[in-house]
């Protein structure tokens, strides 16, 4: 049987790793553009091959743009001048 961590152990670990953060990629419009191209291809396969080719061009350029897009934005885009403490992990019931 394995004992789970107590609240004090969890809080101590969070304090030790206070500077660590979860890396998330920068927001991008390319996935939604690519997703728009797929139904255009399907619509084109039903009604006109010219529309399907247009959808394929959308998908090609969206995939190309998404692949060449930088994975992270410069750090200055996310820095704030707010000196207030973070409330991301708020303690409940602690005085």
C-alpha positions as CSV (number, residue, x, y, z in Angstrom):
1,X,0.0,0.0,0.0
2,X,1.3,3.4,-0.9
3,X,0.7,6.5,1.2
4,X,-0.3,9.7,-0.6
5,X,1.4,13.0,0.1
6,X,0.0,15.2,2.8
7,X,-1.1,18.8,2.2
8,X,2.1,20.1,3.9
9,X,4.3,18.0,1.6
10,X,2.4,19.2,-1.4
11,X,2.7,22.9,-0.3
12,X,6.4,22.4,0.4
13,X,7.0,21.0,-3.1
14,X,5.1,23.8,-4.7
15,X,7.2,26.3,-2.8
16,X,10.4,24.6,-3.9
17,X,9.2,24.7,-7.5
18,X,7.8,28.2,-7.4
19,X,10.0,29.4,-10.3
20,X,9.1,26.5,-12.5
21,X,6.3,27.0,-15.0
22,X,4.5,24.9,-17.5
23,X,5.6,25.7,-21.0
24,X,2.8,26.3,-23.5
25,X,3.4,27.1,-27.1
26,X,2.4,30.5,-28.4
27,X,-1.1,30.9,-29.7
28,X,-1.5,30.4,-33.4
29,X,-4.2,30.9,-36.0
30,X,-2.8,28.3,-38.4
31,X,-4.6,25.2,-36.9
32,X,-8.0,26.9,-37.4
33,X,-7.1,27.9,-41.0
34,X,-6.0,24.3,-41.7
35,X,-9.2,23.0,-40.1
36,X,-11.2,25.4,-42.4
37,X,-9.5,23.9,-45.4
38,X,-10.5,20.3,-44.8
39,X,-14.3,20.9,-45.1
40,X,-13.7,22.9,-48.2
41,X,-11.9,19.9,-49.7
42,X,-14.8,17.7,-48.7
43,X,-17.3,20.1,-50.2
44,X,-15.3,20.3,-53.3
45,X,-15.2,16.5,-53.7
46,X,-19.0,16.5,-53.6
47,X,-19.7,19.4,-55.9
48,X,-16.7,20.5,-57.9
49,X,-13.1,19.4,-58.1
50,X,-12.0,23.1,-58.5
51,X,-13.3,23.8,-55.0
52,X,-11.4,20.7,-53.7
53,X,-8.2,22.1,-55.2
54,X,-8.9,25.4,-53.6
55,X,-9.3,23.7,-50.2
56,X,-6.1,21.7,-50.8
57,X,-4.3,25.0,-51.4
58,X,-5.7,26.4,-48.1
59,X,-4.5,23.2,-46.3
60,X,-1.1,23.3,-47.9
61,X,-0.4,27.0,-47.1
62,X,-1.8,26.6,-43.5
63,X,0.4,23.5,-42.9
64,X,3.4,25.4,-44.3
65,X,2.7,28.5,-42.3
66,X,2.1,26.5,-39.1
67,X,5.4,24.5,-39.6
68,X,7.4,27.7,-40.2
69,X,5.9,29.6,-37.3
70,X,8.2,30.2,-34.3
71,X,7.2,27.8,-31.4
72,X,7.5,30.5,-28.8
73,X,6.9,34.2,-28.8
74,X,9.5,36.6,-27.3
75,X,9.4,36.7,-23.5
76,X,8.5,40.4,-23.6
77,X,5.1,39.5,-25.0
78,X,4.2,37.8,-21.7
79,X,5.9,40.0,-19.1
80,X,3.7,42.2,-17.0
81,X,4.5,45.1,-14.7
82,X,2.1,43.8,-12.1
83,X,4.0,43.2,-8.8
84,X,1.0,41.5,-7.1
85,X,1.6,37.9,-6.1
86,X,0.3,35.2,-8.3
87,X,-3.0,33.7,-7.4
88,X,-2.6,30.7,-9.8
89,X,-2.3,28.3,-6.9
90,X,-4.3,29.9,-4.1
91,X,-4.3,28.3,-0.6
92,X,-7.6,27.6,0.9
93,X,-8.2,27.7,4.6
94,X,-4.7,28.8,5.4
95,X,-4.2,31.9,7.6
